[in-house]
Amino acid sequence: MLVITREEGERIVIDDDIVITVVESKRGSVRIGIEAPLQVAISREE
């Protein structure tokens, strides 16, 4: 597992076509945005 620190507005790029952006961070919660091609399945695990 890769663990990195990012601030609001910073991005992580995977394989040139998946972009993860830190949208907001407050009170122990982080909101992220994910941009990916339609054929890439994105699931969340609680």
HUSUL-V711227 format. One record per backbone hydrogen bond with DSSP energy under -1.0 kcal/mol. NH is the residue of the N-H (numbers start at 0). CO is the residue of the C=O. E is the energy in kcal/mol with one decimal. If there is no record, write none. Layout:
nh->[NH NH]
co->[CO CO]
e->[E E]
This chain:
nh->[8 9 11 13 16 17 18 19 20 21 22 23 25 28 30 32 34 39]
co->[21 6 19 17 13 13 34 11 32 9 30 30 28 25 23 20 18 36]
e->[-3.3 -2.4 -2.6 -3.2 -1.3 -1.8 -2.7 -3.0 -2.8 -2.3 -2.5 -1.6 -2.4 -2.2 -3.4 -2.7 -2.9 -1.9]
